[in-house]
Amino acid sequence: GHLGPRRSSTDNLQRMFLSGDGSENQPPTLTNIGKAEMTEILSHVENGTGDKNYVIIDVRGVEEIMMGTGTMSEKVQILPLPQITMMAA
């Protein structure tokens, strides 16, 4: 049946951009980015253009992804936040 319009929950999510220069002496920088910047980065990753060093990780759980907007891209790795915290413990 018809479930209504898909929610665009990513519009309200805070996106973080982690960058570093490969130097082990300095921790990477964490920067907030908006939807336009995230869309641009995804476009570069999918098209193989721009910076080749992007790794995009979706930290939402599988259920959250399926109930929300779905996967961001086939190029995005899914690593749910609870799994990350378990690995850090």
C-alpha atoms as a printed R data frame, in Angstrom:
   type eleno elety resid chain resno      x      y       z
1  ATOM     1    CA   GLY     A     1  0.000  0.000   0.000
2  ATOM     2    CA   HIS     A     2  0.915  3.655  -0.103
3  ATOM     3    CA   LEU     A     3  2.990  4.702   2.899
4  ATOM     4    CA   GLY     A     4  2.972  8.422   2.155
5  ATOM     5    CA   PRO     A     5  5.906 10.626   1.232
6  ATOM     6    CA   ARG     A     6  9.358  9.500   2.266
7  ATOM     7    CA   ARG     A     7 10.662 11.453   5.179
8  ATOM     8    CA   SER     A     8 13.860 13.294   4.522
9  ATOM     9    CA   SER     A     9 15.341 12.799   7.966
10 ATOM    10    CA   THR     A    10 18.832 13.657   6.720
11 ATOM    11    CA   ASP     A    11 17.729 17.305   6.397
12 ATOM    12    CA   ASN     A    12 17.769 17.605  10.178
13 ATOM    13    CA   LEU     A    13 20.778 15.435  10.958
14 ATOM    14    CA   GLN     A    14 24.052 16.985  11.898
15 ATOM    15    CA   ARG     A    15 26.773 15.894   9.519
16 ATOM    16    CA   MET     A    16 30.380 15.806  10.581
17 ATOM    17    CA   PHE     A    17 33.330 15.979   8.241
18 ATOM    18    CA   LEU     A    18 36.567 14.477   9.546
19 ATOM    19    CA   SER     A    19 39.709 15.558   7.781
20 ATOM    20    CA   GLY     A    20 43.417 15.231   8.331
21 ATOM    21    CA   ASP     A    21 46.643 15.607   6.413
22 ATOM    22    CA   GLY     A    22 47.978 12.143   7.242
23 ATOM    23    CA   SER     A    23 50.303 13.515   9.910
24 ATOM    24    CA   GLU     A    24 50.344 11.321  12.984
25 ATOM    25    CA   ASN     A    25 51.300 14.248  15.216
26 ATOM    26    CA   GLN     A    26 47.985 16.044  14.845
27 ATOM    27    CA   PRO     A    27 44.504 14.618  15.356
28 ATOM    28    CA   PRO     A    28 42.095 14.968  12.417
29 ATOM    29    CA   THR     A    29 39.797 17.978  12.316
30 ATOM    30    CA   LEU     A    30 36.037 17.558  12.786
31 ATOM    31    CA   THR     A    31 33.870 20.017  10.844
32 ATOM    32    CA   ASN     A    32 30.078 20.388  10.605
33 ATOM    33    CA   ILE     A    33 28.834 20.317   7.030
34 ATOM    34    CA   GLY     A    34 25.386 20.897   5.573
35 ATOM    35    CA   LYS     A    35 23.305 18.940   3.104
36 ATOM    36    CA   ALA     A    36 24.756 20.823   0.102
37 ATOM    37    CA   GLU     A    37 28.326 19.969   1.102
38 ATOM    38    CA   MET     A    38 27.407 16.326   1.778
39 ATOM    39    CA   THR     A    39 25.666 16.097  -1.600
40 ATOM    40    CA   GLU     A    40 28.768 17.516  -3.287
41 ATOM    41    CA   ILE     A    41 31.073 15.042  -1.519
42 ATOM    42    CA   LEU     A    42 28.799 12.109  -2.431
43 ATOM    43    CA   SER     A    43 28.775 13.283  -6.041
44 ATOM    44    CA   HIS     A    44 32.585 13.372  -6.118
45 ATOM    45    CA   VAL     A    45 32.823  9.895  -4.583
46 ATOM    46    CA   GLU     A    46 30.249  8.389  -6.952
47 ATOM    47    CA   ASN     A    47 31.792 10.025 -10.040
48 ATOM    48    CA   GLY     A    48 35.431  9.515  -9.086
49 ATOM    49    CA   THR     A    49 36.092 13.255  -9.271
50 ATOM    50    CA   GLY     A    50 37.682 15.656  -6.813
51 ATOM    51    CA   ASP     A    51 39.481 14.411  -3.717
52 ATOM    52    CA   LYS     A    52 40.130 10.666  -3.935
53 ATOM    53    CA   ASN     A    53 40.650 10.305  -0.177
54 ATOM    54    CA   TYR     A    54 37.018 10.411   0.924
55 ATOM    55    CA   VAL     A    55 35.638  7.571   3.011
56 ATOM    56    CA   ILE     A    56 31.988  8.127   3.869
57 ATOM    57    CA   ILE     A    57 30.542  6.191   6.793
58 ATOM    58    CA   ASP     A    58 26.841  6.167   7.654
59 ATOM    59    CA   VAL     A    59 26.579  5.583  11.409
60 ATOM    60    CA   ARG     A    60 22.828  4.984  11.408
61 ATOM    61    CA   GLY     A    61 21.565  1.520  12.259
62 ATOM    62    CA   VAL     A    62 20.059 -0.650   9.510
63 ATOM    63    CA   GLU     A    63 16.535 -0.174  10.893
64 ATOM    64    CA   GLU     A    64 17.005  3.595  11.027
65 ATOM    65    CA   ILE     A    65 18.246  3.636   7.424
66 ATOM    66    CA   MET     A    66 15.296  1.593   6.171
67 ATOM    67    CA   MET     A    67 12.718  3.633   8.140
68 ATOM    68    CA   GLY     A    68 14.265  6.942   7.051
69 ATOM    69    CA   THR     A    69 15.720  7.891   3.704
70 ATOM    70    CA   GLY     A    70 17.345  4.600   2.777
71 ATOM    71    CA   THR     A    71 21.006  4.237   1.946
72 ATOM    72    CA   MET     A    72 22.875  7.378   0.955
73 ATOM    73    CA   SER     A    73 24.854  5.713  -1.850
74 ATOM    74    CA   GLU     A    74 26.364  2.366  -2.782
75 ATOM    75    CA   LYS     A    75 29.748  4.013  -2.107
76 ATOM    76    CA   VAL     A    76 28.881  4.744   1.541
77 ATOM    77    CA   GLN     A    77 30.010  2.263   4.166
78 ATOM    78    CA   ILE     A    78 27.492  1.464   6.911
79 ATOM    79    CA   LEU     A    79 28.962  1.184  10.398
80 ATOM    80    CA   PRO     A    80 26.277  1.749  13.066
81 ATOM    81    CA   LEU     A    81 27.298  3.885  16.029
82 ATOM    82    CA   PRO     A    82 26.601  1.115  18.615
83 ATOM    83    CA   GLN     A    83 29.027 -1.130  16.713
84 ATOM    84    CA   ILE     A    84 31.682  1.609  16.774
85 ATOM    85    CA   THR     A    85 31.301  2.081  20.528
86 ATOM    86    CA   MET     A    86 31.563 -1.683  21.110
87 ATOM    87    CA   MET     A    87 34.812 -1.775  19.110
88 ATOM    88    CA   ALA     A    88 36.218  1.108  21.164
89 ATOM    89    CA   ALA     A    89 35.449 -0.622  24.483
